[in-house]
Amino acid sequence: MRAIILALFIATPVLAAPPNAATTAANAKLAATLDFTDTQDFDFAARGFVASRGDPLVKDANGAVLRDFREDAQFSGPAPATVNPSLWRNAALVAKHGLFKVMDGIWQIRGFDLSVMTLIAGTTGWIIVDPLTTEEMAAAGLALANEKLGRRPVSAIVYTHSHADHFGGAGGVAKPGSVPIYAPQGFMDHAVAENVIAGGAMIRRADYMFGQLLPRGPEGQVSSGLGAVRAGGTIGLLPPTHEITPETLVQTIDGIAFEFQLTPDTEAPAEMNFYLPGLRALCMAENANGAMHNLLTPRGALVRDAKGWAAQLLKSRRAYAAKSDVMFASHFWPRWGSAEIDRYLLEHAQAYAFVHNESVRLLNRGLDAGEIAEAIALPPPLAKRWFNRGHYGSLKFNARAVYQRYLGAFNGDPATLDPLPRDEQARKWVEALGGPARTLALARKAAAAGEDRWAATLFGQMVRAGGDSDAREGLAASFDQLAIQAESAVWRNFYLSGAQELRGGVKPVRVPGTNRLGANLRVADVLDAMSVRVLPERALGPAFAVAIVAPDVGERHLISIGNGVMLHEVSDDLPADATLTLPRLGLIGLVAGQVTPAALMGAGQMQISGNPAVLQRLLGLFETPVPNFPLVTPLP
């Protein structure tokens, strides 16, 4: 999941112009609706601070800087004119970093990474909950805790859910097989497979969503919306040794009693909260946050169930709020006091339920996704709560997601049933508007009037139609204004990344680190990835079948090719024209291009039986993925 571990490398500012009058007015109008006198979050975010690292630089084994804590000092004071004031408040809060005491027996490492690592003092050592994204940052956090609190071994690890920023750093705090690891039911099914099918597009869009190519600061990336950012490192996965199921919800881990609450298909496909009765402490995983979350992440994913999410929050509230003195989570800061926890869980649940209920009410009146997004607004009592503000997820995008979950992308209007491809449509729009010069004049008029969304639409049509540098700069300037207005860090990052592509072309993201998740793919996952890389015209002609045998995992899979399609199924006896026998890791390396068939055969790791020409034909079916395709400018 490169999406969460990529770096910010460009040193020049992105914004090319100051905010226009309309942008300044829009930010002032929003600020007037918000209660900046409510400083509870600043109290909570600072409470229990113990210390941060003496050395502000965290480096990898090669000396590359992964995190420079000195950068965080810039996120303080009044909001600059180039950042939405609500988002600036979020940036200042998530920039707070170090070791924090939650209560006796529980500490957290916050601000080191996108997520939070929690350390619970067990009888013999640390029980670590969600060991960050990268091994280097997790090791740095554990070292800080041991330095300030006294050295203790790691006695167990708990993964609250199947997203990489909550398990990727496990190798930095424990060696494989050295400690028990607990995870929710279905964890391994989703942890390595969630991004396999559409991984290329998701990763590319995540480059924009997390601002991987932007400088960090008031003219670039200011926040992820969820937590800190850092520049890469080693992401891996230590597989769980214990799966929490409905039959195993109560566990004693290193002397600490845990009551788990499985919450599948909420923020993640496999997720769980837990309660510590002996400590009167509730962990809400990533189901409860300091900002609105995504029902559909803009990088791409399956749409999440807002109705079910709200129901799980209510279930936690009913079961645990009254008997909890503290609530902590996988992002942001804890909340203290049973009354505060009860109110927070209720109003957070109400916000997700409202997005669902109101979106469905409006779609049942005939509004489409875009119209619902324009019409919807949180009720004022919910909107004023900072934990419901759209600093990461956004109300508009979430409303569109609810529509998509129930009705899909088609809005029911036959005129949109079979739309023209976007580039062809753009050319016809420019022609209909009177040609490039006329369209450019209309776009500039809209920009001058502060109608930045309409200006972006017009400039965008010109760019899609092959417009010149004036059109590209006009669209980039519109994106600048929309970025400054964006309350969501994700929206800001998308706009600024798009402006950068328009001004400087597509730039690849450089990653100082290693992603080891691929080594955990199952054979079926690898074959899924292969099947979506087949060029149909190469898979025509006589049908054939190839068996893949992986003795180390005791599996035989049959690949069948016919009529331009690759299918695969588990089979012990279906006939094949050729059989390829090799270990699972050998197959992964072969498909990833990290090892050649000759090398595997030379090492005695691969055997071929049957017709070798069929195998050669199979290997020639696949296209090489395009990792850095444009998102704003026309495809080549």
Secondary structure, 3 states (H helix, E strand, C coil): CHHHCCCCCCCCCCCCCCCCHHHHHHHHHHHHCCCCCCCHHHHHHHCCEEECCCCCEEECCCCCEEEEHHHHHHCCCCCCCCCCHHHHHHHHHHCCCEEEEEECCEEEEECCCCCCEEEEECCCCEEEECCCCCHHHHHHHHHHHHHHHCCCCEEEEECCECCHHHCCCHHHCCCCCCCCEEEECCHHHHHCCCCCCCHHHHHHHHHHHCCCCCCECCCCECCCCCCCCCCCCEECCCCCCEEECCCCCEEEECCEEEEEEECCCCCCCCEEEEEECCCCEEECCCCCCCCCCCCCCCCCCCCCCHHHHHHHHHHHHHHHHHHCCEEECCCCCCEECHHHHHHHHHHHHHHHHHHHHHHHHHHCCCCCHHHHHHHCCCCHHHHCCHHHCCCCCCHHHHHHHHHHHHHCCCCCCHHHCCCCCHHHHHHHHHHHCCCHHHHHHHHHHHHHCCCHHHHHHHHHHHHHCCCCHHHHHHHHHHHHHHHHHCCCHHHHHHHHHHHHHHHHCCCCCCCCCEECHHHHCCHHHHHHHHHCCECHHHHCCCCEEEEEEEHHHCEEEEEEEECCEEEEEECCCCCCCEEEECCHHHHHHHHCCCCCHHHHHHCCCCEEEECHHHHHHHHCCECCCCCCCCCCCCCC
